[in-house]
């Protein structure tokens, strides 16, 4: 009876170990499959190329601008500040733009501290950029009493560097990313765009 019980217990233990190993292997395979799926729909925004076509962008109050490849626009009007950038989606999935921010307290080239998500201005319309395609970002401040108005207007008029954070994600609402862009005016008056840092919100950063 004792030998039979030990044999049964041993068989049960072996079965349990095999089941545990099988479950671990299945979970690992599921994680790999999920990571592969997410990589297939992951967007990544960068400035467009200089040779990319010019785009015409309009605002809700009928303010229109033309953006050259690799560049942007920054206009200070009496009742509004208008900003645009020509950007490209270098990732594998459709990019859905959620919001943007300009923080006058952020040092010009600070790329170490991730900005808080709750400080972003929500876009007034959905902007989608397909994988490998060129699109645009636009933002406007229409309140001259906004805390960032004076500093932003001053930098634009002086042709100084402007740091813009853009919040976006994939088509499923996940993989949110913050990309910090920089715009600076050239000697000919045109604004050129660069990107300095990408922060992942829903997954570990690669660095």
VMD Tcl script that draws the C-alpha trace (Angstrom):
set ca {
  {0.00 0.00 0.00}
  {2.85 2.37 0.90}
  {4.73 1.68 -2.33}
  {1.57 2.19 -4.34}
  {0.86 5.48 -2.56}
  {4.43 6.67 -3.15}
  {4.20 5.75 -6.82}
  {0.93 7.65 -7.14}
  {2.40 10.66 -5.34}
  {5.49 10.56 -7.53}
  {3.40 10.37 -10.67}
  {1.28 13.29 -9.49}
  {4.42 15.34 -8.76}
  {5.88 14.61 -12.17}
  {2.58 15.55 -13.80}
  {2.46 18.79 -11.79}
  {6.03 19.70 -12.78}
  {5.27 18.94 -16.43}
  {2.09 21.01 -16.26}
  {3.94 23.92 -14.63}
  {6.67 23.81 -17.30}
  {4.04 23.65 -20.02}
  {2.16 26.63 -18.58}
  {5.39 28.66 -18.26}
  {6.30 27.83 -21.83}
  {2.82 28.79 -23.05}
  {2.93 32.06 -21.11}
  {6.35 32.85 -22.54}
  {5.12 32.12 -26.05}
  {2.06 34.30 -25.45}
  {4.26 37.20 -24.26}
  {6.49 36.84 -27.31}
  {3.44 36.79 -29.58}
  {1.99 39.85 -27.83}
  {5.28 41.75 -28.11}
  {5.47 40.88 -31.80}
  {1.87 42.03 -32.34}
  {2.47 45.33 -30.52}
  {5.66 45.96 -32.49}
  {3.62 45.50 -35.66}
  {1.25 48.35 -34.74}
  {3.72 50.64 -32.93}
  {4.01 54.22 -34.25}
  {7.05 56.49 -33.91}
  {6.94 60.15 -34.90}
  {9.96 61.99 -36.30}
  {10.34 65.16 -38.39}
  {9.58 64.69 -42.07}
  {12.36 64.90 -44.65}
  {13.27 68.15 -46.36}
  {12.33 66.64 -49.72}
  {8.84 65.66 -48.52}
  {5.96 67.58 -50.13}
  {4.57 70.82 -48.78}
  {1.32 70.56 -46.83}
  {-1.51 73.05 -46.36}
  {-2.96 73.05 -42.86}
  {-6.05 74.92 -41.70}
  {-7.29 75.84 -38.24}
  {-10.89 76.03 -37.03}
  {-10.89 79.83 -37.30}
  {-9.84 79.77 -40.98}
  {-6.15 80.45 -40.36}
  {-4.19 78.57 -43.04}
  {-0.46 77.86 -43.36}
  {1.83 75.93 -45.69}
  {4.43 73.60 -44.11}
  {7.57 72.57 -45.97}
  {9.15 69.15 -45.50}
  {11.25 68.95 -42.35}
  {9.85 72.22 -41.08}
  {7.04 73.94 -39.28}
  {5.37 77.29 -38.72}
  {4.97 79.56 -35.70}
  {2.69 82.58 -36.01}
  {1.77 85.07 -33.31}
  {-1.48 86.89 -34.04}
  {-3.49 89.28 -31.89}
  {-5.87 86.61 -30.61}
  {-3.99 83.36 -31.14}
  {-0.63 81.64 -31.47}
  {-0.58 79.04 -34.24}
  {1.97 76.21 -34.41}
  {2.42 73.42 -36.94}
  {5.04 70.80 -37.79}
  {5.55 68.45 -40.70}
  {6.14 64.98 -39.24}
  {6.62 61.43 -40.47}
  {5.56 58.16 -38.88}
  {8.68 55.98 -38.88}
  {6.92 53.19 -36.97}
  {4.96 50.16 -38.15}
  {1.45 51.18 -37.09}
  {-0.93 54.10 -37.50}
  {-0.15 57.00 -35.16}
  {-3.07 58.67 -33.40}
  {-2.16 62.10 -32.01}
  {-3.68 62.86 -28.61}
  {-2.24 66.14 -27.34}
  {0.65 68.56 -27.06}
  {2.33 70.91 -24.62}
  {4.71 73.84 -24.45}
  {6.05 74.43 -20.96}
  {7.88 77.74 -20.47}
  {9.59 76.28 -17.42}
  {11.27 73.48 -19.40}
  {14.93 74.24 -20.15}
  {15.58 74.55 -23.86}
  {17.43 71.25 -24.29}
  {16.12 69.28 -21.28}
  {15.66 65.67 -22.46}
  {16.02 63.94 -19.10}
  {12.70 64.52 -17.33}
  {9.55 63.00 -18.79}
  {6.72 65.56 -18.84}
  {3.53 64.77 -16.86}
  {0.70 63.40 -18.99}
  {-1.94 65.55 -17.30}
  {-0.26 68.72 -18.55}
  {-1.08 68.17 -22.23}
  {-3.53 70.17 -24.32}
  {-6.01 67.89 -26.07}
  {-6.22 68.26 -29.84}
  {-9.54 69.60 -31.13}
  {-9.62 67.02 -33.93}
  {-8.26 63.52 -34.48}
  {-5.04 63.39 -36.49}
  {-3.93 60.05 -37.93}
  {-0.62 59.37 -39.66}
  {-0.15 56.07 -41.48}
  {3.01 54.01 -41.17}
  {5.78 55.42 -43.37}
  {3.62 58.37 -44.35}
  {3.96 62.11 -43.87}
  {1.45 64.08 -41.83}
  {1.33 67.09 -39.59}
  {0.79 68.28 -36.06}
  {-0.99 71.52 -35.23}
  {-1.67 73.40 -32.03}
  {-3.07 76.78 -31.08}
  {-3.31 78.93 -27.96}
  {-6.24 81.33 -28.09}
  {-6.07 82.75 -24.58}
  {-3.56 85.59 -24.17}
  {-3.80 85.08 -20.40}
  {-2.55 81.49 -20.64}
  {0.62 80.99 -18.54}
  {2.67 79.98 -21.56}
  {1.52 82.79 -23.89}
  {4.14 85.44 -23.09}
  {7.14 83.10 -23.14}
  {6.05 81.32 -26.31}
  {5.25 84.56 -28.13}
  {8.60 86.02 -27.06}
  {10.55 83.00 -28.32}
  {8.70 82.99 -31.64}
  {9.27 86.69 -32.27}
  {12.96 86.30 -31.40}
  {13.33 83.20 -33.58}
  {14.50 81.17 -30.59}
  {14.22 77.42 -30.13}
  {10.77 76.08 -29.15}
  {10.38 72.71 -27.45}
  {7.07 70.95 -28.18}
  {6.01 67.64 -26.59}
  {3.54 65.54 -28.61}
  {1.51 62.73 -27.01}
  {0.31 59.93 -29.30}
  {-0.41 56.22 -29.41}
  {-1.44 53.34 -31.65}
  {-4.82 52.75 -33.28}
  {-5.93 50.56 -30.36}
  {-5.39 53.35 -27.82}
  {-2.24 51.82 -26.34}
  {1.55 52.19 -26.61}
  {1.33 55.85 -25.69}
  {4.49 57.80 -26.41}
  {5.70 61.33 -25.77}
  {8.14 62.70 -28.34}
  {9.96 65.95 -27.65}
  {10.36 68.04 -30.80}
  {12.35 71.19 -31.28}
  {11.70 73.99 -33.76}
  {14.20 76.73 -34.50}
  {14.13 79.53 -37.04}
  {16.76 79.59 -39.77}
  {18.40 82.71 -41.13}
  {15.88 82.78 -44.00}
  {12.96 82.84 -41.53}
  {11.85 79.24 -42.05}
  {11.33 77.01 -39.00}
  {13.12 73.65 -38.98}
  {12.05 70.69 -36.83}
  {14.12 68.08 -35.01}
  {13.33 65.44 -32.38}
  {15.42 64.89 -29.27}
  {13.73 62.24 -27.11}
  {10.96 59.61 -27.02}
  {9.36 58.48 -23.75}
  {7.27 55.30 -23.53}
  {4.29 55.50 -21.15}
  {2.80 51.99 -21.38}
  {5.98 49.91 -21.64}
  {9.61 50.11 -20.46}
  {11.92 52.59 -22.15}
  {14.67 51.04 -24.30}
  {17.42 52.92 -22.49}
}
mol new
graphics top color blue
foreach p $ca { graphics top sphere $p radius 0.5 }
foreach p [lrange $ca 0 end-1] q [lrange $ca 1 end] { graphics top cylinder $p $q radius 0.2 }
display resetview
